[in-house]
């Protein structure tokens, strides 16, 4: 994958997440640009899930106190839950819990 392709995929992930956050669509956004970059809606979903998993892992510092850790986890989950629901990844909460362990 070239730098240009990587940059375009990153831009499209940002765009997809922004559309999901805005709530304009109750499902995964899809267009010819997404098809060119990701191939299928399933691969776009996988890329978003990976991004959110990395976000969880990066923000859940193991040195936090138990209370701070749980509060941070709850905040992150509350932020992502609507997005996960819109793309049909409700079970992703379990994956995030596992990723944070």
C-alpha positions as CSV (number, residue, x, y, z in Angstrom):
1,X,0.0,0.0,0.0
2,X,1.4,3.4,-1.0
3,X,1.5,6.4,1.3
4,X,-1.2,8.0,-0.8
5,X,-3.5,5.0,-0.4
6,X,-2.8,4.9,3.4
7,X,-3.5,8.6,3.7
8,X,-6.8,8.2,1.7
9,X,-7.9,5.3,3.9
10,X,-7.2,7.3,7.0
11,X,-9.2,10.2,5.6
12,X,-12.1,8.0,4.8
13,X,-12.0,6.4,8.2
14,X,-12.2,9.9,9.7
15,X,-15.1,10.7,7.4
16,X,-17.0,7.5,8.1
17,X,-16.6,8.0,11.9
18,X,-17.7,11.7,11.6
19,X,-20.8,10.6,9.6
20,X,-21.7,8.0,12.2
21,X,-21.2,10.5,15.0
22,X,-23.4,13.1,13.3
23,X,-26.2,10.5,13.2
24,X,-27.2,11.4,9.6
25,X,-27.1,7.7,8.7
26,X,-28.3,4.9,11.0
27,X,-25.9,2.6,9.2
28,X,-22.4,2.3,7.8
29,X,-21.7,5.0,5.2
30,X,-20.8,3.6,1.8
31,X,-19.7,5.1,-1.6
32,X,-17.5,4.4,-4.5
33,X,-14.6,6.0,-2.6
34,X,-15.1,3.5,0.3
35,X,-15.3,0.7,-2.2
36,X,-12.0,1.7,-3.8
37,X,-10.2,2.0,-0.5
38,X,-11.8,-0.9,1.5
39,X,-13.3,-3.2,-1.1
40,X,-16.4,-4.2,1.0
41,X,-18.5,-2.8,3.8
42,X,-17.3,-5.6,6.0
43,X,-13.7,-4.5,5.5
44,X,-14.6,-0.9,6.4
45,X,-16.3,-2.2,9.5
46,X,-13.2,-4.2,10.4
47,X,-11.0,-1.1,10.0
48,X,-13.3,1.0,12.2
49,X,-13.3,-1.8,14.9
50,X,-9.6,-1.9,14.7
51,X,-9.3,1.8,15.1
52,X,-11.6,1.8,18.2
53,X,-9.8,-1.1,19.7
54,X,-6.5,0.8,19.4
55,X,-8.1,3.9,20.9
56,X,-9.2,1.8,23.9
57,X,-5.8,0.3,24.4
58,X,-4.1,3.6,24.1
59,X,-6.3,5.5,26.6
60,X,-6.6,2.8,29.2
61,X,-3.4,3.3,31.1
62,X,-2.7,0.3,33.4
63,X,-1.2,2.7,36.0
64,X,-4.6,4.3,36.6
65,X,-6.3,3.5,39.9
66,X,-9.2,1.0,39.7
67,X,-11.8,3.8,39.9
68,X,-10.1,6.0,37.3
69,X,-9.6,2.9,35.0
70,X,-13.3,2.0,35.3
71,X,-14.4,5.6,34.7
72,X,-12.2,6.0,31.7
73,X,-13.5,2.6,30.3
74,X,-17.1,3.7,30.8
75,X,-16.4,7.1,29.1
76,X,-14.8,5.4,26.1
77,X,-17.6,2.9,25.8
78,X,-20.3,5.6,26.1
79,X,-18.5,7.5,23.3
80,X,-18.3,4.5,21.0
81,X,-21.5,2.6,21.8
82,X,-23.7,4.7,19.5
83,X,-21.2,4.2,16.6
84,X,-21.0,0.4,17.3
85,X,-24.8,0.2,17.2
86,X,-25.0,2.0,13.9
87,X,-22.7,-0.5,12.2
88,X,-24.1,-3.6,13.9
89,X,-21.2,-4.4,16.2
90,X,-22.9,-4.6,19.6
91,X,-20.8,-7.6,20.5
92,X,-17.7,-5.4,20.1
93,X,-18.1,-4.3,23.8
94,X,-16.9,-7.7,24.8
95,X,-13.9,-7.4,22.5
96,X,-13.1,-4.0,24.0
97,X,-13.4,-5.4,27.5
98,X,-10.9,-8.1,26.5
99,X,-8.6,-5.6,24.8
100,X,-8.5,-3.5,28.0
101,X,-7.5,-6.4,30.2
